[in-house]
Amino acid sequence: MKTVAHALAPIAGEISEGKGLNIGYFAQQELDVLRPLDTPLEHMIRLARDTPAHLRAPGQSGIEQSLRTFLGTFNFSGDMGHQAVGTMSGGEKARLVLCMIVWQRPNLLLLDEPTNHLDLATREALGMALNEFEGTVLLVSHDRSLLRAVCDEFWLVTKGGVEPFDGDLDDYQQFLRDEARRMREQAAAEQKVIA
């Protein structure tokens, strides 16, 4: 995930990106980009100033009212838009970082454990937003309800590689049980040979 996000150099090989790729990357450590004394609105104003116009969502010219409206879609309306980030919960901070990422209109969204620290309502809102997202989402999560709600494909990361997994989350859980049983049987057979 970090290699795709350009946060970590590839160990081997090279990365080839399509023209017009705009990556949005969210991981829990990304909360460090937030300034504790600034408000959500101040974060968005700074982001609007630094984001090229062609990457902004339609109608988001960077003016304060459009930023307030956009913050409201992430539940930062009224006083929440003016609250210092340092006083917010982990879930609220995560929601703000997601808001900032979405505002930049990525066409590839990389999410590494996005529901950590989120309350139930925000998790459900994230699931709905991901289902409406028009780009590609690469999601790493232990949140089974989120995975069930949003994933069209599953990929198995195992034995130093990545391969498509033919099935849904229930099939994957059965696969894990079968693999564990196979490994126990293999270990038992090896013990018999040694004895």
N, C-alpha and C positions, 0 to 999 in steps of 0.2 A: 504494500500500500504506500509506504513512504517513498519507495523508488518511483512509482507512478506519479506521486505528488511532487517529485523533484526535491524531497527533503532528505534523500539518501541516494548516494551514487550506486549504480548497478554493480553487482559483484562481477558479473561477466556479461558479455554481449552488449547490445546497444538498444536504445529506445528510439523508435520512429513514430512521430506524431503526425496526425492528419492536419491539414490546413484549417485554421480557424478554431483549433482546440482551445477551450477556456476551462481550466480546471478549478473547481471549488473543493477545498480539502478541510474536513473537520475531524479533529481528534481531541480528546480531553485536554491534552497539553496546549491546544490552541487557545484555551482560555487565558493564557499568559499574554495574549496580544491586547487584552483589555486594560485600560488605564483606570485604576480604582477610584480616582477622584472625578473622572468624567462621567457624564450621563449617557444613556443610550442615544439621545438626540445628538450630543456632541460627537459621539463615535460615528454616527451616520453622516453628519456634516463633513467630518474629516474624510471619511471614505468617499463621499460624493465628490469632494474636491480632488481626490487622488485617482478616481476611476474615469477612464476615457468614456466619452458620451456613448459610443457604439456598444459598450458593454452594460449600459444601464437598462433596466426594464423600461418598456414603453411608458411615456408619461412622466418619467422620473428625471426631470431636468436638474435636479439637485437643489431645488428650492426647499425651504424649511417645511412648508405645509405638505408637500408630497412625501417628504421623509417622515413626518409625523404620521401620515396616513399609512405608510408602509410599516412603520414600527407598530402601529395599531393592529395590523394583521398578524403580528407575532405577540400580541397581548401586552404591548408596551404603550398603552394609551394613557392619557391624563397624566397624573402625577408620576407614574412609572417611567415615563419618558424623560423626567427631570430628576430621577433618583440617582445618586452616586452609585456607580457599579460596585464599588467596594462594600456596600451595604446589602448587596443582593445575594440570594442563595446560589448554590452551584448550578441548579437547574435553570434559574433565571439568566445566569451568565452564559450557560450553554445555549439557551434560546437566543440570546443576543448575538452570539457568534454565528449561529445558524442564519439569523436574520441578515447579518452583514454579508455572509457568503451568498445567500440567495439573491440579495440585491444586485450582486455583480453579474448575475445571469450566466452561471457556468453551464456548459453543455455536457460536462462530465463532473459528476458529484461523487467525491470519495468520502465515505463516512466510516470512521473507525470508532466503534462502540458509541454511537450518537445518543443512546438513551440513558447512559450513565448520568445520574443526578437529576433526571427529568421526572416530573410528577406524571401521574397517569393521564391527565388531560392533555399535557404537552406531548406525551408519547403518542397518543391517539391522533393529535393534530399533525405530528410529524409523519405518521403513517399516511394520513390523507394527503398531505403535501407531496410526499414522495410518489404516491399513485398518480398525482396530477402533473408531476414533473415531466417535461417533454424531452429531456436529455437522457443520458445513460447514468445509472447509479451503480457504483461499486461499494457494497456494504459489507462490513465485518461486524458481526454482532452476536452476542449470546442471548439476546432478547427474542425468544421464540415467537412471541405474539407479533412482534414487528416483522420478523422474517416471514411468517405465514401470511401477513397482510400485504407485503409489498414485493416479494421475490417471484420473478418469473422463471429464473434459472438458478441452479445451485452449482457451484464449482468446488471441487474437493482439493484441498491443499494437503498433500501427503507425500512422504518419501522423497522430499526435495523437488517436487513438481506440482503442477496444477493441471487438473483435468476436469472436464464437465461431469457432473453427477446426474445420472438419469433417474429422476424421481423427485419427490417433494420432501418436506422436512420430516414427515413420519417415516418415509423410506430411508432417509439418512440415519435416523435414530436406530432403525432396525439394522442397517448396515454396520453401525458402530457396535451394536450388540453381537452381531455375527462375527465381526473382526476380533472382538475381545474373546469370544468363545474359541475361534480358530487359533488365536495366539496361546490361549491356555492349553488347548489340546496339543499344539506343537511343542510347548514347553514340557508338558507331561511326557510326550513321546521321546523327547531328547533326554529326559531324566531316566526313562527306562533303558535307553541305550547306554547311558553312563553307568547305571547300576548293573 
